[in-house]
Amino acid sequence: MKTILFTSICLILFSFTSMPRGAEINKESTSHSHYNEARKQTIVYICTGPGSYAYHSHARCSGLNNCSTQIYSIYLSDAINRRRSACQRCY
């Protein structure tokens, strides 16, 4: 019984001392990175016209009424990479 108890205590102590520094899971940063990943995969809508500058949360946004070319659905991260800003009407 003493051997099992001693072995258990040693294993517990060893598991805490062998953990590399910074290996603790930061729940805030983990959930934040999950949020960022989900945000990158969000679908938005853009007009491909030469004067278009915004991305929209839905295809029926009144900001897209004057689009004279195609309306495309793309990922939010791609819209940001194309230097689009959020529509002031739907965001």
N, C-alpha and C positions, 0 to 999 in steps of 0.2 A: 504494500500500500504506500509506504514511504517512497519507494522507487517511482511509482506512477505519479505521485504528487510532485516529486522533485523533477521528473522529466517534463511534466506539464508546465511547471513554472519556468523551467529553462527554455522550453519552446516558445512560451509567450514572451519572455524577455528577449530571446534571440530574434523573434519576428519584429519587435519594435526597434532593436538596435541595427538590424540589417537593412532596414528600409532606407533607400537613398534619400538624401536631403532634397526637398522639393517634390517628393513623390506623393505627398498627400493630395487627395482629390479636392479641388476647390469647387464646391457645388455651384457657386455663383458664376465662375468663369465657364464651367461646363454647360450650365443652362444658357448662359449668354452666347456661347459659341453655337449651341443648338438653335437658338433664336436667329442668329446671323445666317446660319445655313438655311433655315426655313425661309428667311427673308430673301436670300439669293434665288430661291426656287419659286418665288411668288410670280404669278403671271400678271403682266400689265399690257396695256395697249398703246400703240403709237401710230401716228400718221407718218407716212413716208414723204410727205411734201417738203419742198425746199425751205419753207418758213416754219416748219413744225419744230417745237423745242421741248415739249412736255410728254410725260407718260401719264397714263390714265388708269384708274382702278377698274373701270368697266368699259365695255365697248360702246355703250349707249350714253356716255358722258356728253354733255352739251358742248364741251370743249372740242369734241371731234366733229361737230356738225359742219364746220367749214373745210373739212379735209377733202381736197380735190383729187387725191390719189388713193392708194390702198391703206387700209388699217390693218396692222399686224399685231398678233399677240406674241410677246417675247418675255423672257425672264427679266425681273427687275434689275439684276446685276448687269445684264446686257444693255438695258436702257441707261443705266448710270454710266456704263463704259462709253456709251454714245453721247455722253454729256447732256442727257435729258434731265429736266427737273420735274418735280411733282406738279401735277395740275392743281391750280388753286381752287377749282370748282369741286373736284371729287376727292381731294385729299385734305 
